[in-house]
């Protein structure tokens, strides 16, 4: 399930998302069109209630649009059922969350292995791939540590390793620096930038922090359920 190199990796075509009816009707997204090419790093910004979380849920196949089309890797996925969307998430998407979402009683290595267990990957291959992912985020020496034995920045690195271990086509990051101080936040953004540049990872990231958004190549701003602006950030990923 791969798009051609010159086609958008993901494309929203006139997407609307409406909740409720009559007086309770809320238009979370209003005729949104947006595309992201393979290898891009895009930041999504906007005030609370602007629609940025709703659009991320649709991009991550966690929700479906009311109107419009969502094409992912060249295939229309908006009409898939719940099981089909789950398979798509499992094999083609990687997620990074503000709260890390690590299993507290398992080691860093076991946390990173988890998506591969869901994919049915044999144990030896799982461990080898999980160790390689930890090495890419600079934590090969912390494989046996549990989350409580790691700093916040290290926990987020484990979460990033877990997101990339399946070699997904797209990483979706929801406020990945929101629980970190500014110095650790910059380290995480530098890591995501490096993975985007060196591994060719495509990244779409929601953030409310302009200095973190500046690491991305494009910044898309939502206001009142619409795309208010879509601009190049000036970030230089060739450095």
HUZI-V981420 format. One record per backbone hydrogen bond with DSSP energy under -0.5 kcal/mol. NH is the residue of the N-H (numbers start at 1). CO is the residue of the C=O. E is the energy in kcal/mol with one decimal. If there is no record, write none. Layout:
BEGIN
NH_CO_E, NH_CO_E
END
This chain:
BEGIN
7_4_-2.1, 9_36_-2.0, 10_36_-1.8, 11_71_-2.7, 12_34_-3.6, 13_11_-0.5, 13_69_-3.0, 14_12_-0.6, 15_32_-3.1, 16_67_-2.1, 17_29_-1.7, 19_26_-3.0, 24_21_-2.1, 25_22_-1.6, 26_19_-3.1, 28_17_-2.0, 28_26_-1.0, 29_17_-1.5, 30_225_-3.1, 31_29_-0.5, 32_15_-3.1, 34_12_-1.8, 36_10_-2.3, 38_7_-0.5, 40_37_-1.8, 42_40_-0.5, 42_203_-3.0, 43_218_-3.0, 44_205_-3.6, 45_220_-2.8, 47_222_-0.5, 50_47_-1.8, 55_51_-2.5, 56_52_-1.7, 57_53_-2.1, 58_54_-1.9, 59_55_-2.6, 60_56_-2.4, 61_58_-1.6, 62_57_-2.8, 63_57_-1.3, 66_16_-2.1, 67_16_-2.1, 69_13_-2.0, 71_11_-2.9, 72_70_-0.5, 72_75_-2.8, 73_9_-3.9, 75_72_-1.7, 77_70_-2.8, 77_75_-0.6, 78_70_-0.9, 80_77_-1.7, 85_81_-2.4, 86_82_-2.1, 87_83_-2.1, 88_84_-2.0, 89_85_-2.6, 90_86_-2.3, 91_87_-1.8, 92_88_-2.3, 93_88_-0.6, 93_89_-1.2, 94_170_-2.4, 96_172_-2.4, 98_174_-0.6, 100_97_-1.2, 101_99_-2.4, 104_102_-0.5, 106_103_-1.2, 108_145_-2.1, 109_143_-2.5, 111_107_-2.4, 112_108_-2.2, 113_109_-1.9, 114_110_-1.0, 116_113_-1.2, 117_113_-1.6, 118_114_-1.8, 119_115_-1.1, 120_116_-0.5, 120_117_-1.3, 121_116_-2.6, 126_122_-2.6, 127_123_-2.6, 128_124_-2.1, 129_125_-2.6, 130_126_-2.7, 131_127_-2.4, 132_128_-1.9, 133_129_-2.1, 134_130_-2.4, 135_131_-2.1, 136_132_-1.7, 137_133_-1.0, 138_135_-1.4, 139_134_-3.1, 142_139_-2.2, 143_140_-0.7, 145_142_-1.5, 147_106_-0.7, 149_146_-2.1, 150_147_-2.0, 155_151_-2.7, 156_152_-2.2, 157_153_-1.6, 158_154_-2.2, 159_155_-2.2, 160_156_-2.1, 161_157_-2.6, 162_158_-2.5, 163_159_-1.7, 164_160_-1.9, 165_161_-1.3, 167_164_-2.0, 169_92_-1.5, 170_92_-1.3, 171_202_-2.9, 172_94_-3.1, 173_171_-0.6, 173_204_-2.6, 174_96_-3.0, 174_172_-0.5, 175_173_-0.8, 175_206_-2.4, 178_175_-1.8, 180_177_-1.8, 185_181_-2.8, 186_182_-2.3, 187_183_-1.8, 188_184_-2.2, 189_185_-2.3, 190_186_-2.6, 191_187_-2.0, 192_188_-2.5, 193_189_-2.5, 194_190_-2.2, 195_191_-2.6, 196_192_-2.4, 197_193_-2.3, 198_194_-3.5, 199_195_-1.7, 201_195_-1.5, 203_40_-2.5, 204_171_-2.5, 205_42_-2.8, 206_173_-2.8, 207_44_-2.2, 210_208_-0.7, 212_209_-0.8, 213_209_-2.4, 214_210_-1.7, 215_212_-1.5, 216_213_-1.8, 217_41_-2.0, 218_41_-1.6, 219_231_-3.0, 220_43_-3.2, 221_219_-0.5, 221_229_-2.7, 222_45_-2.9, 223_226_-2.4, 225_50_-2.2, 226_223_-1.7, 228_221_-3.2, 228_226_-0.7, 229_221_-1.4, 231_219_-2.2, 233_217_-2.8, 234_217_-0.6, 235_216_-0.6, 237_235_-0.8, 239_236_-0.6
END
